[in-house]
Amino acid sequence: TINGLVETPCGNASMEHEIIIEQCEVNPPNVFTPRNGDATNIAFIIPGLDNYDGVLLRVFDRWGNKVYEDLNYSNDYPWYGENESGSPLSEGTYYFTLYLTQNGFEYSGPVSIFR
């Protein structure tokens, strides 16, 4: 809400305006199937992410070890379920954190890899 007060020779006038800013919704998937022979769900593609720059993605295994990190993640160069050296990770459930530096929003949750 923006409030304003204007003083004029004829008196004071005040105004109030409400501004609503809608964030672009980001919907991380909870499962994907990298390189399993079909063209469906082959990478960790996040709908709505294309509206943001400077996205930090971290992925952890079930023991809390970081297995992947990208300081400028984008759907143009998505994660295919590989560790930082490019080796395929095992099938299973991992935990991700996604931090949007433009607005400070953070998303996190499980993501499963099926091969």
Salt bridges, closest charged atoms under 4 A:
GLU69 OE2 - ARG58 NE 2.57
GLU69 OE1 - LYS66 NZ 3.21
GLU82 OE2 - ARG35 NH1 2.48
